[in-house]
Amino acid sequence: MIVGWCTVFFIILWGLVIDRGIVVWLNRGCDRPFRDGIDFLLSGILPALAISGGAATILGTFHGLRWEIVLPIVTVSMIWRRRDLVALLCNLRSFFRKIAAETRIGNPFPVLAALVCIAYCYVWSVQALFPSSVDDVWVFHIPLANSIIDHAGFVTPQIDHPFYGNIPLFFNLLFALVMMVSGHWTGAATINIAIFFGFLFLLSSCASRWRACGFFLVAALILSIPFFRGSVGEPMTDLARSCFSVAAVLFLWRYLETRRPAELFHCALVLGGAVGGKYTELQMLGLIGLALMPVLIKGRVSLPLFLSCLCTFLAVAGYWYAKNLIVLGNPIYPFLFGHPGLTDAWMADYTLELGRAFDPANRRFVTNLATLQGWQDFLYILYDWFLARKPNAFVALALILAGLAVAFRRIAFLAAIVAAMFVIWYTVMFNHIRWATPAYLLFFSTGFIGASLVRERLDKWLDRRVLPQIAPLAKIVSSRACMVATPVVVSLLAGGLWISHWHQVGGGAGLDPVKAKELDVVLGMISVDEYLESHRKAYFLYRYIADHDLRTVFQPFHNSNTLLSTAYNDGRDGGWQLPRHVLPAPGSDIDAFIKYNHIGYFIVTPDAGSAFLAERLGEDKMVMANSVVAHMMPRSSLILTDRFGWKLYRFDADRAP
């Protein structure tokens, strides 16, 4: 994990150095190229990652993602932009000095914000050690990243699947950049954590004053929701592309506020990353284009700036669409038209699956907003899924309304984009709530912008009435005795809480793994292995299979059995399990199939006969899999059972049934 974080740091550092030179050039006509050095550090992480990803895309196109090519390019570019590197390191030093200076004068918020970031970084890093339970991670995202590493770039298809092997892969490319060094799938989780932090820093930097206080408001609005917080350490692309997509809107808002050309350049950069990560973010391209239309019509954006931003966007996002157009005849393959390699029946089933709710219970809602019932269902979904039982969502809504009241023109287009994104999600992508992640994230971001605008309106009143009243308190807080006492009190409080929890769970040694929580792992009360054995289906079985080198295990009831078997065993792939799609042909000899594949063990799950599993894996395949298990069961003996009811059997071919 440490290697992964070091790699992410250097990727961001290189991107920031290149970005700084571009920003200075673009803002050469402004009074100051930057608002300040700290603002550039806070707001530049996502553009830096977009620049690094764009450069990697160019190298990957020519199979140049090799150390012998990457290292000389990075070294030469750092020497070439050494002044920007020195200036960036000076900004970083000034950032830490300012935190110390603010602490000395009695402002605890900067150092507390830094401590909160460190704590969250540690917690998410520990949670990232838990292999994801989402099948898509092991079926698509990690294999795609590994394929990019293995080929030193891009091939067609990237994996052996005509659809998933040809979709935009910008974030899988970022995963690959870290995994090239770390050699472990946790590198993908690390880059996702960095992306989320980069978004939080960008949002907090949008406040004109009191950015540290703003960070705590961001934390209260966003980090308190498991919907976002629980996805940070997952090697998935949904939250990452949502952060890039919403960041594009925030950079556009900053451009309309300041008219600094670099803000529009950053908007194009991160929008390219979002569109290069998933087809769904083409919606954001259209919405940002509509928002920019009045400015373009009035001629407030110069032609060179517009062309620069367009070229930047295409450099980051264009490869995936150009490749599909050239190779497959469809830039957004396989949608709308042309799907070579996919049958019409498969495409019809996939389109049907995307266009209807994943949960059958939600298919009763009308998504046609041309009807009154459609609007009633839409408003009900907005309330029940996104507002009900979520106090911070109501706070964000109140802040948006307050922002509209005090500065309508400055926030109206943000509110309009939020509304448009929810409408698009409900009418086009009402398959799962995760497709609404960009809209929901922008909703809270707009709430923060509303709070910032309200605070700006109250600045004079605060300076005149509130600050003089708290001046005596600030003097006390900034005293030497208080400065020494504060960290001591905080340390004692943290230590007391840890000791209290340690005694509560029985001193660690008596902790029941089944009752353990993720917090117990973070605090070191229980190991990651003990926790996963008690909380993850198949973990105990897959570890046992690898430890005893059992071959070959027949496991057709788990969509990602071979991939999870590797992930659960520290990346070791002993070929212990037969891929789930390897099944006998209908009517063939089952004994011959067993002998040919050297099957000596098999796993049975409690849901092996469920309709849900049959729908997800294929009813005909489940029928065949169950027939093979039924054929082996009379000559088998149970080895072990995990707490979830998964059973591992040994098959003895020579034993009489």
C-alpha positions, 0 to 999 in steps of 0.5 A, a space after each residue: 500500500 505504501 508503494 502504491 501511495 508513493 506512486 500516486 504522489 509522483 504521478 500527481 507531482 508530475 501532472 502538477 508540474 506540467 499543469 503549472 507551466 500551462 496555467 502560467 502561459 494561459 493566464 499570462 494576461 491576468 493580473 496574477 496567474 494564480 489565485 494563490 499557490 495553495 489554491 493551485 495545490 488544492 484544485 490541481 490534483 484532478 487536472 494533474 491526474 488528467 494530464 498524466 492519464 492523457 500522456 499515458 493514453 498517447 504512450 499506450 496507443 503506441 505500446 509505450 507504457 514501459 519503464 524504459 520509455 516512461 522514466 526518461 520522459 518523466 526525467 527529461 520533462 522534470 528537468 525541462 520544467 525544473 522552475 515549475 517543480 521548485 515553485 511547486 515544492 515551495 508552494 507545498 512548503 508554504 502550505 505547511 507553514 501556513 497551517 503552523 502559522 494559523 495554529 499559532 494565532 489560535 485558528 485550529 481548523 487548518 491543522 484539524 482538517 489535515 488530521 481529518 484527511 490523514 485519518 480518512 486516508 489511513 482508514 480507507 487504506 486499511 479498507 482497501 486491503 479488503 478484496 472487493 465483493 463486487 464482481 465487476 472489479 474482478 471480471 472487468 476492471 482489474 483484468 482490464 488494468 492488467 491487460 494494459 500492463 501486459 500489452 504496454 498499452 492498448 489492443 482490440 479488444 482489451 480483454 476477451 469480451 467484445 463489449 467490455 473490451 472496447 469501452 472507454 478505459 481512462 480510469 482503468 488506465 490510471 489503475 494500470 499506472 499504479 499497478 505497474 509499480 505496486 504490482 497489486 490490485 490495491 494500487 487501483 484502490 489507492 488512485 481512487 482514494 486520491 481522486 476522491 480527496 482531489 475532488 474534496 480539496 477542489 470543492 473546498 477551494 471554491 470558497 473565497 475565504 476560510 477554506 479549512 472551515 469549508 473543508 469541514 462543511 464538505 465533510 459534513 455534507 459528503 463524507 457523512 453519507 455511506 453512499 459516497 464514503 463506502 465506495 472510495 476504496 473500491 477499484 470501481 470507476 463509478 465514483 472516480 468518473 463522477 468526481 471528474 464529471 462534477 469537477 468539470 462543472 465546478 471548474 466551469 463555475 470558477 471560470 464564469 466567476 474569475 474569467 481566468 482561461 486556465 479554469 476553462 482549460 481545467 474544465 476541458 481536462 477533467 471533462 475529457 477524463 470523465 468522457 474517456 472513462 464512460 459513455 454515460 458522461 457524454 451527457 455532461 459534455 452536452 450540459 456543459 456545452 449548453 451552459 457555455 453557449 451564451 458565453 460563446 455566442 457573445 464572444 467572451 471566449 477567444 477562439 485560441 482558448 476555445 481551440 486549445 480547450 477542444 484539443 485538450 479534451 480530445 487529447 484525453 478522451 478522443 482515443 477511445 472514440 476514434 479507435 472504435 470508429 476506425 476499428 468497429 465503425 461506431 464511436 460509441 460502440 455498441 450503442 445506437 448503431 453498429 455492434 459487430 461481434 455482438 448478436 442482435 439478440 445479445 444487444 437487445 437483452 443488454 439494452 433491455 437490462 440497461 433501460 429498466 430497473 435492476 430491482 424488479 420491485 422498482 419496475 412499477 415506476 413510470 419513467 415517461 415524464 410526458 405523463 402526470 404519473 411519470 412526474 409523480 413517480 419522479 418526485 417520489 423517487 427524488 424524495 425517498 431515495 435522495 432526501 428521506 432520512 438524510 438530514 444533510 441532504 435537507 441541509 444541502 437543499 436549504 443551502 442551494 435555496 439560500 444561495 439562489 436567494 442571495 446570488 441567483 445568477 451565480 448559482 442558477 446554472 449549477 442548480 439547473 445542471 443538477 435538475 437536468 442530471 436527475 431528469 436524465 438519470 430517471 428517464 434514461 438510466 433508471 437502472 440503479 441508483 449508482 448511475 445517479 452518483 454524478 447528479 447526487 454529488 453535484 447536488 451536495 457540491 451546489 449546496 456547498 457553493 450556496 453556503 459559500 455565496 451566503 457567507 460572502 454576503 455576510 462577510 462584512 457583518 461577520 468582520 464588524 460584529 462577530 470577529 471583534 466579539 471572539 477576539 479575546 477567545 482567540 487570544 486565549 487560544 493562541 497563548 503558549 499554554 493553550 498551544 501546548 495543552 491542546 495536542 496533549 488533550 487531543 492525544 489523551 482523548 484519542 488514547 482514552 477512546 482506543 483503550 475504552 474500545 479495547 476493553 469493550 471488545 475484551 482486550 482484543 484476544 477475546 474478540 469474536 471475529 463474527 461480531 468484529 467491525 471494520 473499525 476493529 480492523 482499523 484499530 488493530 484489534 483483529 487481523 484482516 484475514 480473521 475479519 474476512 474469514 468471518 464476513 466474506 462468502 467464499 474467503 475461507 474456502 478459497 484460502 483453504 483451497 490455495 493453502 492445500 493446493 486442491 485441484 481442480 475445483 468445480 465452482 460454477 455458482 460464483 460469477 468471478 470464482 477464479 479472479 476472487 480466488 487469486 485476489 483472496 490469496 495475495 495475487 497467487 494464481 495456482 489454477 485451482 478452480 475451473 472457470 465457471 463457464 467451463 461446462 459440459 455440452 448438453 447431452 455429453 458424457 459427464 464422467 468424460 467431462 470430469 475426467 478431462 478437466 481433472 475435477 477432484 473437488 466442487 463447491 455448492 452454495 445455498 443459492 445454487 438453485 435460486 431464480 436470481 442466480 439463474 437470471 444472472 448466470 444463465 438458466 441453461 448453464 445453471 441447469 447443466 451445473 446442477 446436473 454435474 453436481 448431482 452426478 458427483 454428489 453420491 461419490 463425494 464427502 464434505 470437507 468443510 463449511 463456512 459460516 455462510 453455508 458454502 460447502 466444499 466437497 471432495 469427489 472420489 471417482 473410484 468410489 461406488 455411488 
